[in-house]
Amino acid sequence: MMLASSYASADTLCKAGKIDKIETDASGNLLVVVADGSYAFSAKEFFPIIYSAYNDNRSFFVYGNGCANGSLASRFAIR
């Protein structure tokens, strides 16, 4: 089963793999670390889904317009 945060768009796949760490920044964004990349998520309604993927050790796919480390991710998928 694959879950996605939004419909497919022109975003590129930034990173895929297991979530290594989850933190919350000073702005309340969820920072997700996958391999050597860190990506921010601001939509709080998806935080429980991301935490569940982390707890279940699921594969996590991060999509965005810019894939710079620490950038805001626009979409994600879980497998």
PyMOL commands that set and color helices and strands:
alter all, ss='L'
color gray80, all
select helices_A, chain A and resi 44-55
alter helices_A, ss='H'
color red, helices_A
select strands_A, chain A and resi 3-4+12-24+30-34+37-41+59-64+75-78
alter strands_A, ss='S'
color yellow, strands_A
deselect
rebuild
show_as cartoon
